[in-house]
Amino acid sequence: MSRFRMRTARVSVVGLAAGALILTGCSSGGGGDDGGVSKEDAAKQQVKYEFGDEQASTGPAEAVKGAQKGGKLTVYQRDSFAHLDPAQMYVSDEGTMSTLIHRRLTTYKRDNSGKYTVVGDLAKDSGQSSDGDRTWTYELKDGVKWEDGSPITSKDIRHTFERQFAPFISEGPVFIQQWLAGKSGTGYRKLLPDGPYKGDHLPKKVLETPDDKTIVFHFKDPQPDLPYALGMAGYAAVQEKGDTKEKYDKKPVASGPYKIESFKSGKSMKLVRNEHWDAKTDAVRHAYPDSHDIQFGVSYEASTKRLASDSAENQTAVSYSNQVDASSMQEVRSNPDVKKRSLAGYQPYVGKISFNMDRLKNKKVREAIAYALPAKSLMQAFGGSGGGELGGSYLSPTVAGHTGADPYGKIKNPQGDVKKAKKILKDAGETGRKLTFAFQNSPEWQEFSIAAKDNLSKAGFDVQLKDIVSDTYYDQIGKTENKYDMYHSSWGADWPSASTVIPPTLDGRQVQDGASNYSHYNNPQMNKEMDRISKITDADKAAKEWGKLADAILKEDLPDIPLMYYKQIQLHGSKVGGAVLNDVISSIDPTQLYIKK
């Protein structure tokens, strides 16, 4: 996740399955009081990406018009990267950076017209399926190498997936592990409890590598979305001989066009060209700048002012994910010179407050909080209509199945209904109830937390605020034994389907440290319904069923309260070329950038 350090590596939208983050119809230009995007724009994202053949997967990537090689690109980022191990990546800013250093079996190709296709990345194509999509075969391209010059082999790919069963891998996606094991929730780990580190391997009936270049996945159930899932940052390749287990998170082996020259957590990172990356094997990426010099700890306000000024090194600067801060939104929109260096997009992220249901067991208490929270204050903290719009549903307007539900009045009563909340709390005999509200230590969430505390206090709660450093925020709230009653989280689809929104965040069998069910919600009836819908192969029918289920969980159980659907505006310097918003990573695409001479 990213802009607001959102959870998920990518976002998409769809009518079928789910995967990209941002929006196609708005990938260029800003403008308008709403940032240049609308619900109609969001609906344009609801499309299924085609699966590309070998020709579509063959490099080099389509040249960016006017692009030149050379120069240093300066990158301003608020948050440092907590994880560099791909298997631990599930927030969007890390996913954006990952496109430069990590490759996977498949990836998402954006051509110069803005069309997206799922193509082979390390693999020759997006995959060959058989047995009703239960078996998928991938053959590696010739000439793909690690940064040390050694070839990437099927053994590396097998190791990549086997290590994801190990206990220390806890932060990344679990779709493919569950599919391989044929189990929902955390039961997949039983298939290979220690990963490959004690000499054990997945059985050939599950994953086989008949030669150095071939990988075959065998699933118990049809998995037509595998090419989407394999393109996630969390499933990028890990070198078997270079795997240092937990230490890999600080010093991974690169396979992309850049490698890490230095990384000082919280301070800086420098990426330089990987001389063993061959553009002829890559249909997606470029390596135009000599280096990406990343500076951490640069707030939204600071990066906005620097990029808007367009002075000195700011002319050759950008941010992967810092968006225009709220206080600067109007200036950016009204200044023609700045506006022409802006990009506006609708994101499939939904901002919500998660309730720790181990601590807030009384639904009436959760209802009181839900009615009291001021959704408009959150939207204003992120820049008003340019940063988002009021939301009342778990599914973004960019995701097929979105119904426009608003059972707790977050759209109808954006300032919150304190009077109603107070009555609910009083009737429940919970007046004076203590609440610990955890939030990211950033200006946006600090601003919202004050407004939220004010409303909640008026409703009869005793609110204690707890700020958490942004870099490790999701690690902290992801602990099942955390001591917080409520905390914010943001989620977007991993590829075109609500199946990558509802089960990851609300399946009770997913509750474990590092998982994304932050509310610890576990309703066996709803879990069973997720299993039923997951087996529906008709995309339109599945989308409708996911929408119904999402609304049912929200109304009947209320594990989270949605508040806002995110948008974004990003800036870049005048000497930065190739700047486009990428729908898959929900940010400026770093693989297309170049320095103008």
Number of C-alpha atoms within 10 A of each C-alpha: 27 28 26 27 24 21 25 32 32 35 35 35 37 30 26 26 29 31 34 31 33 33 32 26 18 25 22 19 19 25 19 13 13 19 26 21 26 17 12 11 18 25 22 17 29 24 20 21 26 13 19 22 17 15 12 19 29 22 17 15 20 15 14 17 9 9 19 17 14 15 16 17 28 22 25 27 27 28 27 23 25 20 23 21 27 29 25 22 30 29 29 30 30 29 28 26 21 25 24 26 25 26 28 24 27 29 29 29 25 21 15 14 6 17 12 21 21 25 31 35 29 31 28 23 27 32 24 14 18 11 11 11 17 17 21 23 18 23 23 21 23 15 17 25 22 25 21 13 14 12 17 23 24 21 19 19 25 23 21 23 22 22 23 26 24 18 12 14 19 19 22 25 28 22 18 19 21 19 21 21 19 15 16 20 19 17 14 20 18 13 20 21 17 19 24 20 14 8 7 12 19 19 11 12 12 18 20 19 19 12 11 15 17 18 22 22 21 23 21 15 15 19 22 16 16 20 24 24 25 22 26 34 32 27 27 27 26 28 23 18 10 14 19 13 14 11 11 17 17 15 18 22 22 24 30 29 26 28 24 20 13 13 16 13 15 16 14 18 19 18 22 20 21 23 15 21 23 16 19 13 23 23 24 25 26 24 24 22 24 17 20 23 18 21 20 19 16 19 19 26 17 16 27 26 17 22 26 25 14 19 13 10 14 23 21 23 27 29 27 27 31 30 30 28 26 21 16 15 21 15 12 25 21 12 11 12 14 19 20 17 21 26 25 30 34 36 32 32 35 29 30 23 24 25 26 25 20 16 15 17 12 12 15 19 20 25 20 27 28 27 28 30 31 27 30 23 24 28 27 19 19 27 24 22 21 30 28 28 24 25 29 27 29 33 30 32 29 33 35 28 26 21 18 16 20 20 16 24 19 27 22 14 17 20 20 25 22 23 14 15 26 24 15 21 22 17 11 14 12 17 18 14 13 14 20 15 22 23 25 23 15 17 16 21 20 17 15 22 25 13 19 24 21 17 25 25 20 15 26 20 22 15 18 13 18 15 16 16 13 20 20 16 20 27 15 19 27 22 16 18 12 13 15 21 19 25 25 23 25 23 30 37 34 32 32 31 33 35 20 23 27 21 23 24 21 25 24 21 20 23 23 19 18 23 25 28 26 30 28 25 26 18 15 12 8 19 18 12 15 21 13 12 17 16 12 13 13 9 17 16 14 24 25 18 20 26 22 15 18 24 23 13 18 20 16 9 15 22 27 29 28 28 31 26 28 27 32 30 28 30 30 28 27 21 17 21 20 19 25 22 27 29 32 32 36 34 34 26 23 27 20 24 24 27 23 18 11
